[in-house]
Amino acid sequence: MENKALLQNILDSEHFDGECGHYFIDIKRASNANHFLCITRLHPVIDHSIRRSQVILFEEDIPFFMEAITMLLSRYASGNLGAAC
């Protein structure tokens, strides 16, 4: 029952497989009806289990995250890494 409830709070989702694991990017609804972004990475570890890592961004922080990631990736694409440090 708990897994079904967790899936029902996903409003939209994208996923992809990378060389180092599986990635899920979800917009979810919290119990207080606010939205948040959840980025999840599933990856195997040495003992053959699966480790899950997550980053959660609350609705009010998403615009700041988008601006920061856009700026960072622009510097990466233009070869200007470290320009903001």
C-alpha positions in Angstrom: 0.0 0.0 0.0 2.8 2.4 0.9 4.5 2.0 -2.6 1.2 2.8 -4.3 0.8 6.0 -2.2 4.3 7.1 -3.1 3.7 6.6 -6.8 0.5 8.5 -6.7 2.3 11.6 -5.5 4.4 11.7 -8.8 2.9 14.4 -11.0 5.4 14.1 -13.9 8.6 12.1 -14.5 11.5 11.6 -16.8 14.2 9.0 -16.5 17.4 7.9 -18.3 20.1 5.3 -17.9 23.7 6.5 -17.6 26.9 4.6 -17.4 26.9 5.0 -13.6 23.3 4.2 -12.8 19.6 4.9 -13.5 18.3 8.5 -13.0 14.8 9.6 -12.3 13.6 13.3 -12.3 10.2 13.6 -10.7 7.9 16.4 -9.9 6.0 15.3 -6.8 3.2 16.5 -4.5 4.0 16.7 -0.8 1.5 15.9 1.9 0.8 19.7 2.3 -0.1 19.8 -1.5 3.1 21.8 -2.4 5.2 20.6 -5.3 8.9 19.6 -5.2 11.5 18.3 -7.6 13.1 14.9 -6.7 16.3 13.7 -8.5 17.0 10.1 -7.8 20.0 8.0 -8.8 20.0 4.2 -8.4 23.4 2.5 -8.7 24.9 -0.8 -7.9 27.5 -1.1 -5.1 30.3 -3.6 -4.5 28.1 -6.0 -2.4 25.6 -6.2 -5.4 23.0 -4.2 -3.6 21.4 -1.1 -5.0 22.1 2.3 -3.5 19.7 5.2 -3.9 20.8 8.8 -3.7 18.3 11.7 -3.8 18.3 15.5 -4.1 15.1 17.2 -3.2 14.3 20.8 -4.2 11.3 22.5 -2.8 9.0 24.5 -5.2 10.2 27.9 -4.1 13.9 26.9 -4.7 13.4 25.4 -8.3 13.9 28.8 -10.1 17.2 29.4 -8.3 18.3 25.8 -9.0 17.5 26.2 -12.7 19.4 29.5 -12.9 22.5 28.0 -11.1 22.5 24.8 -13.2 22.1 26.8 -16.5 25.0 29.1 -15.5 27.2 26.1 -14.5 26.5 24.1 -17.7 27.0 27.2 -19.9 30.5 27.6 -18.4 31.2 23.9 -18.9 30.0 24.0 -22.6 32.2 27.1 -23.3 35.3 25.7 -21.5 35.2 28.4 -18.8 35.1 26.1 -15.7 36.2 27.8 -12.5 35.2 31.3 -13.8 32.8 31.8 -10.9 35.2 30.5 -8.2 
